[in-house]
Amino acid sequence: MTFAATVLTLYPEMFPGPLGISLAGRALAEARWSLDAVQIRDFATDRHRSVDDTPAGGGSGMVMRADVLARAVDAARERQPAAPLIAMTPRGRPLTQERVRALAAGPGVTILCGRFEAMDERLFEARDIEQVSIGDYVLSGGEIGALVLLDACIRLLPGVMGAASSGDDESFETGLLEYPHYTRPVEWEGRTIPEVLRSGDHAAVDAWRLSRAEADTRLRRPDLWERHEGARVRSPSGARREKKDR
C-alpha cells in the first residue's frame, strides 16, 4: 500500500521541495509514497480567485475564507476518504512521535496549509479537521510544518530507512532523548571517544547509552523526563506506584 499525501496550499511549487531528495526522494521515486500538491485558489469562485478577507472585528492581517477552504477540504476528502485531515496551525496540539507513527501506519494524510493571519474558525467547527503544531513559534505559513510532518512519516514507511531497527533508539522513540554519538578519529582536538565505546563490551555500551540518554533528557528536557518517569512507575494495571527515594 502506497502512503498517499495530499497537501492543500497556496504554494504548491514548494513541494516536494526537500522531500524530493535523500531518503524521502528515493522513496517517492520508488512509489513507496505519493504526493499531490493542490492549489487552494482553484476552489475560489470569483474572477480574482480570492481566498482571504479582512478579519471580522478589525485587526491586522487577512483571514483565509471558510467557504473556499471547505471546498478544497471536501474535494480532498472525497478523493481520499480514509486519510486523516490535518491543518498546520500554531493553535494545534504539538506533533509527537506517537502521532507520527500512527499516521505512518495508515493510508496517508491530507494536510491543509494556512497562510496570512489565520483560517476562519468556522471551518474547524464545520469539518472534522485535526489541528497540529510543530512548535511554539510562528512561521509564514503551514507549508514548512507540512514538510516536517511528512518527512517524519515517510522515514517510518517500510523499506525507506533500510534496516527496520535503524530508528529504534532515536530521540522520542523511547520517550528519551537519544544518547550522544561518536566516530573516528578516536582523538580530535584533545577530546577522545569515551573508553566504554571502545571496549567491545556490548552490555557496558548499552548501559552507558541508557545512562546518558536519561541524564541528557533530565537536564535538557525536564518535560520529557517527567513523562518518562511517570510511565516507568506505572504498574501493569495502570496504577501509579510510589517513587522510591534515591
C-alpha positions in Angstrom: 0.0 0.0 0.0 1.4 3.4 -1.0 1.3 6.2 1.6 -0.6 9.0 -0.2 0.0 12.6 0.8 -2.2 15.4 -0.3 -1.2 19.0 0.5 -3.7 21.9 0.2 -1.6 25.0 -0.2 -1.4 28.4 -1.9 2.2 27.5 -2.9 2.2 24.0 -4.5 5.6 24.8 -6.0 7.1 24.3 -2.5 6.5 20.6 -2.9 8.1 18.1 -2.9 11.0 20.5 -2.1 13.4 18.8 0.3 11.2 15.7 0.2 12.4 15.2 -3.3 15.9 14.3 -2.3 17.7 11.8 0.0 15.6 9.0 1.6 12.2 10.7 1.0 13.1 11.5 -2.6 14.2 7.9 -3.3 11.1 6.5 -1.7 9.0 8.9 -3.8 10.7 7.7 -7.0 10.2 4.1 -5.9 6.4 4.8 -5.3 6.6 4.0 -1.7 4.6 7.2 -1.2 2.9 9.7 -3.4 2.4 13.4 -3.3 -0.3 15.7 -4.7 0.1 19.4 -4.0 -3.3 21.1 -4.6 -3.7 24.8 -5.3 -6.3 26.2 -2.8 -7.1 29.1 -5.2 -8.6 26.6 -7.6 -11.6 26.5 -5.3 -12.3 30.2 -5.3 -15.3 31.3 -7.3 -14.7 34.9 -8.1 -12.7 36.2 -11.0 -9.8 37.3 -8.8 -9.6 33.8 -7.2 -9.8 35.4 -3.7 -9.1 33.1 -0.7 -8.9 35.7 2.1 -10.6 38.8 3.5 -10.3 41.2 6.3 -10.8 39.9 9.9 -14.2 40.4 11.5 -14.0 42.8 14.4 -10.9 44.6 12.9 -7.3 43.9 13.3 -4.2 43.3 11.2 -3.6 40.8 8.5 -6.1 38.8 6.4 -8.1 35.7 7.2 -8.5 32.7 4.9 -12.1 32.2 4.0 -14.0 29.2 5.3 -16.1 28.7 2.2 -13.0 28.4 -0.1 -11.1 26.2 2.3 -14.2 24.0 2.8 -14.5 23.3 -0.9 -10.8 22.4 -1.0 -11.1 20.1 2.0 -14.3 18.4 0.8 -12.7 17.7 -2.6 -9.6 16.2 -1.0 -11.7 14.1 1.4 -13.8 12.8 -1.5 -10.6 11.6 -3.3 -9.1 10.1 -0.1 -11.8 9.5 2.4 -9.8 7.2 4.7 -6.9 9.7 5.2 -6.8 11.9 8.3 -7.2 15.6 7.6 -4.7 17.8 9.4 -4.4 21.6 9.5 -1.0 23.0 10.3 -1.6 25.8 12.8 0.1 27.2 15.9 -3.2 26.7 17.7 -3.0 23.0 17.2 -1.7 20.2 19.5 2.0 19.6 19.4 3.1 17.0 16.9 4.6 13.9 18.7 6.4 10.8 17.6 3.5 8.7 18.7 1.1 10.6 16.4 3.7 10.3 13.6 3.9 6.6 14.0 0.1 6.3 13.8 -0.1 8.4 10.7 2.7 6.5 9.0 0.9 3.2 9.7 -2.2 4.5 7.8 -3.1 5.1 4.2 -1.8 8.6 4.0 -2.7 12.1 5.1 -4.3 15.3 3.8 -2.6 18.4 5.1 -4.1 21.9 5.0 -1.6 24.7 5.0 -2.7 28.1 6.3 -1.4 31.4 5.3 -1.9 35.1 6.3 -3.2 35.8 9.8 -5.3 32.7 10.3 -8.0 30.5 8.9 -11.7 31.2 9.6 -12.6 29.3 12.8 -15.9 28.2 11.4 -14.0 25.8 9.1 -12.9 23.8 12.2 -16.4 23.9 13.6 -18.0 22.5 10.4 -15.4 20.0 9.4 -13.5 17.2 11.2 -10.0 18.6 11.0 -7.2 17.8 13.4 -5.2 20.9 14.2 -1.4 20.3 14.7 1.5 22.5 15.6 5.2 21.7 15.1 6.4 24.0 17.9 5.8 27.2 19.9 6.9 29.7 17.3 5.3 31.4 14.3 6.1 30.6 10.6 5.0 32.4 7.5 2.6 29.5 6.6 1.8 25.9 7.1 4.0 24.5 4.3 7.1 24.2 6.4 5.1 22.3 9.0 3.7 20.0 6.4 7.2 19.2 5.1 8.2 18.4 8.7 5.2 16.2 9.3 5.6 14.3 6.0 9.4 13.8 6.5 8.7 12.3 9.9 6.1 9.9 8.5 8.0 8.9 5.3 11.1 7.8 7.1 9.0 5.2 9.0 7.5 3.7 5.9 8.6 0.1 5.2 11.9 0.0 3.3 12.6 3.7 3.4 15.3 3.6 6.1 16.7 0.2 5.2 17.2 -1.7 8.4 13.9 -1.9 10.3 15.6 -1.2 13.6 17.6 1.8 12.5 15.3 4.3 14.2 14.6 2.4 17.3 16.9 4.3 19.6 16.4 7.8 18.2 15.2 10.7 20.2 11.5 10.4 21.3 11.1 6.8 20.1 11.6 5.6 23.7 10.4 8.7 25.5 14.0 9.8 26.0 16.5 12.0 24.0 19.0 9.9 22.1 22.4 9.2 23.6 25.4 11.0 22.1 27.3 9.5 19.1 31.0 9.4 18.2 33.1 8.1 15.3 36.7 8.2 14.1 39.2 9.8 14.7 39.5 8.5 18.2 41.1 11.7 19.3 40.1 15.1 18.0 41.3 18.5 19.3 42.3 16.8 22.6 38.9 15.1 23.0 38.7 11.3 22.9 35.8 8.9 22.3 34.6 7.6 25.7 36.6 4.5 26.6 33.5 2.4 27.2 32.5 2.8 23.5 35.9 1.3 22.5 35.8 -1.6 25.0 33.9 -4.1 22.9 31.7 -4.8 25.9 28.2 -4.6 24.4 26.4 -4.8 27.8 28.5 -1.9 29.1 27.9 0.1 26.0 24.2 -0.4 26.3 24.2 0.6 30.0 26.3 3.8 29.2 24.0 4.8 26.4 20.9 4.4 28.5 22.6 6.3 31.4 23.5 9.2 29.0 20.0 9.2 27.4 18.4 9.5 30.8 20.9 12.2 32.1 20.6 14.3 29.0 16.8 14.1 28.9 16.6 15.0 32.6 18.9 18.0 32.0 17.7 19.3 28.6 14.1 18.3 28.5 12.6 18.0 32.0 9.1 17.8 30.5 10.1 14.6 28.6 11.8 13.2 31.7 8.7 13.8 33.9 6.5 11.9 31.4 9.1 9.1 31.1 9.4 8.8 34.9 5.6 8.8 35.1 5.4 5.9 32.6 8.1 3.9 34.4 6.4 4.0 37.7 3.0 2.7 36.4 2.2 -0.9 37.3 0.8 -3.2 34.6 -2.7 -2.4 35.8 -2.1 1.3 35.2 -2.0 2.4 38.8 0.9 4.6 39.9 3.4 3.2 42.4 5.1 5.5 44.9 8.6 6.6 43.8 11.4 5.3 46.0 13.7 7.9 47.4 17.0 8.0 45.6 
